[in-house]
């Protein structure tokens, strides 16, 4: 079934039951089961590195192969596999922090995918009780387009497609009035209309991260949404909150879900930072996590606490 056919099949359900939510639930089930039998099916045997390395600056072939990305089972609008990598903590006796790192939400911000992939190698060396989940390239169709595109293959800005409060009124209005209908910032026909944004949404629901790190370019600043005192710097980047936008990941995660979202805006979309800067940003992130996020409890203690009867 093509995506268009699936969308049409979901439309009567959308009208008969609980609005767009029913359609999203069915779409999520199809997405997670790998049901996208589209033109990207021919890429089934293509490795992540063979597919992505051609567009990721500052990443050597051996670094990409060492990242050991695997297909998540989800696919893009054109059917391209969405790759990921989990790194589990080395100490099973400690309840870990869960951290989700996402790159290349915008396909023309090439360095954002490179940084997420490069950080996988650093995460493997980190002696901390953290369960890392990396999605280096959320928008492979935009990244791999003949001319890399901010939007996905449907022309949707994935970072305006999340279901934030008042989306149906606020997102189209913001697009019309504030961006003057900039096609690079179209929020889509409805929230979570795109398989890529829906995939990330399901990960935030199922993985339930204590922290989301969203990597972008090229404004050269550090942004933050959600609880906790924000990091003041990561490497050369300094905190400069850029605001809250309808449908953005920071708005959805940080404001609506009360989930801290660190947004990294690298200085260049095409040129990677030096290796020392890549490591400095990583070290500063870990240092902030150590001081601002909760300290993990022993697994048994966490189980005992969760099994206690609630106070009357």
PyMOL commands that set and color helices and strands:
alter all, ss='L'
color gray80, all
select helices_A, chain A and resi 3-16+20-32+39-43+48-55+61-67+110-124+140-144+158-160+167-177+183-185+195-207+249-256+275-292+299-307
alter helices_A, ss='H'
color red, helices_A
select strands_A, chain A and resi 70-75+81-87+97-102+130-135+211-217+221-225+233-234+237-238+260-266
alter strands_A, ss='S'
color yellow, strands_A
deselect
rebuild
show_as cartoon
